[in-house]
Amino acid sequence: MYWYLKVLKQYSDFNGRARRTEIWMFTFFNMIFMIVAVFVWFISSSSLETLSLIPAAIYILAMIIPSLAVTVRRLHDVGKSEWMCLISLIPIIGPIWILILLCTDSDSEENNWGANPKI
C-alpha cells in the first residue's frame, strides 16, 4: 500500500525515476480498487440506472494522471523519454513494447532524469 500512496502523493510529478516495484504495486492496488468499484456498481445497479456508475467512473478518471505520471517516471528509469508513451497507441505491438520497457531493469547509473532509485 506504501507504493500506491507514494504514487498518489506524486500524482502530477512527471520528473524523476520510478522503480519497477512502484509501478507494479500501484497497478496491483489500482486494479483491486477498480474491481471493487465496478463490483459495487454492479451490485447496486438496478436495471438501467446509471447513477450508481458515477463513483466508479470518478475513480477511474481520477487515476488517469497518476497512472500516466508513474509510467513516465518508469520510462525515465530505463533511460527512455516520456514520448515513448505514444508508442502504446500503435495497435498490438505498441502495448507489448511498453510492457517490455516497464519490465526492464533500471539503468544502473545516473541518467538524464536523476540517480538510480534502487540505491
C-alpha positions in Angstrom: 0.0 0.0 0.0 3.0 2.3 0.6 3.8 2.4 -3.2 0.2 3.1 -4.1 0.1 6.1 -1.7 3.5 7.2 -2.9 2.2 7.4 -6.5 -0.8 9.3 -5.3 1.3 11.8 -3.5 3.4 12.3 -6.7 0.3 12.4 -8.9 1.5 15.2 -11.1 5.2 14.6 -10.9 6.4 13.7 -14.3 10.1 14.2 -13.4 12.5 11.7 -11.9 12.6 7.9 -11.9 10.3 5.1 -10.6 11.3 1.6 -9.7 9.5 -1.5 -11.1 8.1 -2.1 -7.6 6.5 1.3 -7.6 4.6 0.9 -10.9 3.6 -2.7 -10.4 2.4 -2.3 -6.8 0.4 0.8 -7.9 -1.1 -1.2 -10.8 -1.9 -4.1 -8.4 -3.8 -1.9 -5.9 -5.4 0.2 -8.6 -6.8 -2.9 -10.3 -8.2 -4.1 -6.9 -9.9 -0.8 -6.3 -11.3 -0.7 -9.8 -12.7 -4.2 -9.5 -14.3 -3.3 -6.2 -15.7 -0.1 -7.6 -17.2 -1.9 -10.6 -18.4 -4.8 -8.4 -20.2 -2.3 -6.1 -21.7 -0.6 -9.1 -22.9 -4.0 -10.4 -24.4 -5.0 -7.1 -26.1 -1.6 -6.5 -27.4 -1.0 -10.0 -30.9 -1.9 -10.9 -31.9 -2.4 -14.5 -30.7 0.6 -16.4 -29.9 3.0 -13.6 -26.6 4.6 -14.4 -26.4 6.9 -11.4 -24.6 4.2 -9.4 -21.9 4.1 -12.0 -20.7 7.6 -11.1 -18.4 6.7 -8.2 -16.6 4.0 -10.3 -16.3 6.4 -13.2 -14.9 9.2 -11.0 -12.3 6.8 -9.5 -11.2 5.6 -13.0 -10.9 9.2 -14.3 -9.1 10.3 -11.2 -6.4 7.6 -11.7 -5.5 8.6 -15.3 -3.0 11.3 -14.4 -1.2 9.3 -11.6 -1.0 6.3 -13.9 0.5 8.3 -16.7 2.9 10.0 -14.3 4.2 6.8 -12.8 4.5 5.3 -16.3 6.6 8.3 -17.5 8.8 8.1 -14.4 9.3 4.4 -15.1 10.3 5.1 -18.7 12.8 7.6 -17.4 14.2 4.9 -15.1 15.0 2.7 -18.1 16.5 5.7 -20.0 13.6 6.5 -22.3 11.8 9.7 -23.0 8.2 10.4 -21.9 7.3 10.5 -25.5 7.7 6.7 -25.6 4.2 6.5 -24.1 2.9 7.4 -27.5 4.2 4.0 -28.8 1.3 2.4 -26.8 -1.0 3.9 -29.4 0.3 1.5 -32.1 -2.1 -1.4 -32.3 -0.8 -4.8 -30.9 2.9 -4.0 -31.0 2.8 -0.7 -29.0 1.3 -2.1 -25.7 3.6 -5.1 -25.9 6.7 -2.8 -26.3 5.6 -0.6 -23.4 5.1 -3.7 -21.2 8.6 -4.8 -22.1 10.0 -1.4 -21.2 8.1 -1.3 -17.9 9.5 -4.8 -17.0 13.1 -3.9 -18.0 15.6 -3.4 -15.2 16.7 0.2 -14.2 19.7 1.9 -15.6 22.3 1.1 -13.0 23.9 4.5 -13.2 22.6 8.1 -13.1 20.9 9.2 -16.3 19.2 12.4 -17.6 16.4 12.1 -15.0 18.4 11.5 -11.9 20.1 8.9 -9.8 19.1 5.3 -9.7 16.2 4.9 -7.2 17.4 1.5 -6.1 20.4 2.8 -4.4 
